Amino acid sequence: MVNENITPIKEKDFDELIHLFREFSIFEKSPEKMINSKEKMILEKDYIHGFIARGENDEIMGYATCFFTYHTWVGKSLYMDDLYVKERYRGKGVGSRLIKKVIAFAKEKECNKLRWQVSNWNASAIEFYKKIGADINDVQLNCDLTLSANNNI
C-alpha cells in the first residue's frame, strides 16, 4: 500500500497526464490511436473530468477519467473512460482507491449507473472489476467512428 492524494484533474496536471495517456495507449497495444495533445486538452478542458493519484514525491501514480452520459434504460450515468495506474504502483491499492473515488463521485452526482470497458485480454483488470461487483459481459461490441471531413456520411 502506498500513500497518495487523490484530487480532481486540473489544467496544471495536463503535461503529466498526456504522457500517461501515451503510456496507457501503449499498454492497450494501440499507440497509433493516441492523438490527443496538451494543447487540445487546454481547448477542451471543460469536458475533462476525473481524478489523479499523486504520491509522496508529487508524481502522478495513476488517473481515472470520466464523463456524464444518458442511458435510455436507466437514465443519468457516468462513463469511466480510463482507469490507469503506472506499472510500478499496481497491486498497491491505487486503482482501488481511484475507482472508489469515481463511484463516490457518481453517487454524489446522483447517477444511476457507472459504465466502463475492459480489454478482453486484461485478465487482472477483469478479476479486479469482478471483485468490486461489476457485471462484465461480451454482449456488446465497441463501434468507433473517428470524425473527419473524409467521412462518407
C-alpha positions in Angstrom: 0.0 0.0 0.0 1.3 3.5 -0.9 0.1 6.8 0.4 -1.4 9.1 -2.3 -3.5 12.1 -2.5 -6.5 11.8 -4.9 -7.7 15.0 -6.3 -9.8 16.2 -9.3 -7.9 16.7 -12.5 -6.8 20.3 -13.1 -5.1 22.1 -16.0 -1.8 22.1 -14.2 -1.9 18.2 -14.5 -2.1 18.1 -18.3 1.6 17.9 -19.0 2.0 14.8 -16.9 -1.3 13.3 -18.0 -0.6 13.5 -21.7 2.5 11.3 -21.1 0.3 8.8 -19.1 -2.3 8.8 -21.9 0.5 7.7 -24.3 1.8 5.2 -21.8 -1.7 3.8 -21.5 -2.2 3.6 -25.3 1.0 1.5 -25.5 -0.3 -0.8 -22.6 -3.5 -1.2 -24.6 -1.5 -2.1 -27.7 -2.9 0.9 -29.7 -0.3 3.7 -29.6 -1.4 4.9 -33.1 -4.8 5.8 -31.7 -3.4 8.3 -29.2 -3.8 11.6 -31.0 -4.5 13.9 -28.0 -2.2 16.7 -27.0 -1.8 19.2 -24.2 -3.0 22.0 -26.5 -6.2 20.1 -27.3 -6.7 19.3 -23.6 -6.5 23.0 -22.8 -9.0 23.9 -25.6 -11.4 21.1 -24.4 -10.8 21.4 -20.6 -14.5 21.9 -19.8 -15.0 18.3 -20.9 -12.2 16.8 -18.8 -13.4 15.2 -15.6 -11.7 12.7 -13.4 -9.1 12.2 -10.7 -5.4 11.8 -10.3 -3.5 9.9 -7.5 -0.2 11.7 -6.6 2.4 10.0 -4.5 4.6 11.5 -1.8 7.1 12.6 -4.4 4.3 14.5 -6.2 4.4 12.1 -9.2 1.1 11.1 -10.7 0.8 7.4 -10.0 -2.5 6.9 -11.8 -5.6 8.5 -13.0 -9.3 7.9 -13.8 -11.2 10.0 -16.4 -15.0 10.0 -16.7 -17.9 11.9 -18.3 -21.7 12.1 -17.9 -23.9 10.3 -20.3 -27.6 9.3 -20.5 -28.6 5.7 -21.0 -32.2 5.3 -22.1 -32.8 2.3 -19.9 -31.5 3.7 -16.6 -31.1 7.5 -17.1 -28.2 9.7 -15.9 -25.0 7.7 -15.8 -21.3 8.2 -15.5 -18.9 6.6 -18.0 -15.3 5.9 -16.8 -13.2 6.3 -19.9 -9.9 5.3 -18.4 -8.5 3.9 -15.1 -4.8 3.6 -15.4 -2.1 3.1 -12.8 1.6 3.2 -13.6 3.1 -0.3 -13.6 5.3 0.2 -10.5 2.3 1.2 -8.5 -0.1 -1.6 -9.5 -1.2 -4.0 -6.8 -0.7 -1.4 -4.1 -4.3 -0.2 -3.9 -4.0 2.9 -6.1 -6.5 1.6 -8.6 -9.0 0.6 -5.9 -8.9 4.0 -4.4 -9.3 5.7 -7.7 -12.3 3.7 -8.7 -13.8 4.2 -5.3 -13.4 7.9 -5.8 -15.2 7.7 -9.2 -18.0 5.6 -7.7 -18.4 8.2 -4.9 -18.5 11.0 -7.5 -21.2 9.1 -9.5 -23.3 8.7 -6.4 -22.7 12.3 -5.3 -24.0 13.4 -8.7 -27.0 11.1 -8.4 -26.1 8.9 -11.3 -27.9 5.6 -11.7 -25.1 3.7 -13.3 -21.3 3.7 -13.8 -20.1 2.1 -17.0 -16.6 1.4 -18.4 -14.8 -1.0 -20.7 -12.1 -3.5 -20.1 -9.9 -5.2 -22.8 -10.8 -8.9 -23.1 -7.1 -9.9 -22.8 -6.6 -7.9 -19.5 -7.3 -10.8 -17.0 -6.0 -8.9 -13.9 -8.3 -5.9 -14.6 -11.3 -8.2 -15.3 -10.7 -10.0 -12.0 -10.3 -6.6 -10.2 -13.6 -5.4 -11.6 -15.4 -8.6 -10.7 -14.2 -8.3 -7.1 -15.9 -4.9 -6.8 -19.1 -6.3 -8.2 -19.1 -5.3 -11.8 -21.2 -7.2 -14.3 -18.8 -8.0 -17.2 -20.4 -9.3 -20.4 -19.5 -9.8 -24.0 -22.9 -8.9 -25.4 -22.0 -5.5 -27.0 -19.1 -4.6 -29.2 -17.4 -1.1 -29.5 -18.3 1.0 -32.5 -15.8 3.8 -33.0 -16.1 6.4 -35.8 -13.3 8.9 -35.8 -14.9 12.1 -37.1 -13.2 13.8 -40.0 -14.0 15.7 -43.2 -13.4 12.4 -45.1 -16.4 10.5 -43.5 -18.7 9.2 -46.2 -21.9 10.3 -44.5 
